[in-house]
Amino acid sequence: MKEPKVLYAITIEDLADVSNEENIPFVESDLPFIEDKIGDYIGDKWHDAIKYALEELEGDKQSV
């Protein structure tokens, strides 16, 4: 079976960047909590992100 291709992922580097920007420190033992909460906060927003990308693609194709 072919491995599914990941289109986007949130990395620990992304988490560290936001942590530094917002001055909210975390430690490695906090990762399971953060990982669980990110999923709660993203919720169905991934659907909107895909929809917006597809709509922009459609608009670009029509302008050619």
C-alpha positions as CSV (number, residue, x, y, z in Angstrom):
1,M,0.0,0.0,0.0
2,K,1.3,3.4,-0.9
3,E,2.1,5.9,1.9
4,P,-0.2,8.9,2.0
5,K,1.5,12.2,1.2
6,V,1.4,14.8,3.9
7,L,0.6,18.2,2.6
8,Y,1.1,20.2,5.8
9,A,2.3,19.4,9.3
10,I,2.9,21.5,12.4
11,T,6.4,20.9,13.6
12,I,8.1,21.3,17.0
13,E,10.1,24.1,15.4
14,D,6.7,25.8,14.5
15,L,5.7,25.4,18.2
16,A,9.1,26.8,19.4
17,D,8.7,29.8,17.0
18,V,5.3,30.7,18.4
19,S,6.5,30.1,21.9
20,N,9.4,32.5,21.4
21,E,7.2,35.1,19.7
22,E,4.5,35.0,22.4
23,N,7.0,34.6,25.2
24,I,5.2,31.5,26.5
25,P,7.8,28.8,27.3
26,F,7.2,25.1,27.2
27,V,9.2,22.0,28.0
28,E,9.3,18.6,26.2
29,S,7.0,17.0,28.8
30,D,4.4,19.6,27.8
31,L,4.3,18.2,24.2
32,P,1.5,15.6,24.7
33,F,-0.8,18.3,26.2
34,I,0.0,20.8,23.4
35,E,-0.4,18.1,20.7
36,D,-3.8,17.2,22.0
37,K,-5.0,20.8,22.2
38,I,-3.8,21.8,18.8
39,G,-6.1,19.2,17.3
40,D,-9.0,20.7,19.4
41,Y,-8.3,24.2,18.2
42,I,-7.9,23.4,14.6
43,G,-11.1,21.5,14.6
44,D,-12.8,21.9,11.2
45,K,-10.5,24.8,10.2
46,W,-8.5,22.4,8.1
47,H,-11.6,22.1,5.8
48,D,-11.7,25.9,5.4
49,A,-8.0,26.1,4.6
50,I,-8.4,23.5,1.9
51,K,-11.5,25.2,0.5
52,Y,-9.7,28.6,0.3
53,A,-6.8,27.0,-1.5
54,L,-9.0,25.3,-4.0
55,E,-11.0,28.5,-4.6
56,E,-7.8,30.5,-5.2
57,L,-6.6,27.8,-7.6
58,E,-9.9,27.9,-9.4
59,G,-9.6,31.7,-9.7
60,D,-6.1,31.5,-11.0
61,K,-7.1,29.0,-13.6
62,Q,-10.0,31.2,-14.8
63,S,-7.7,34.2,-15.1
64,V,-5.4,32.5,-17.6
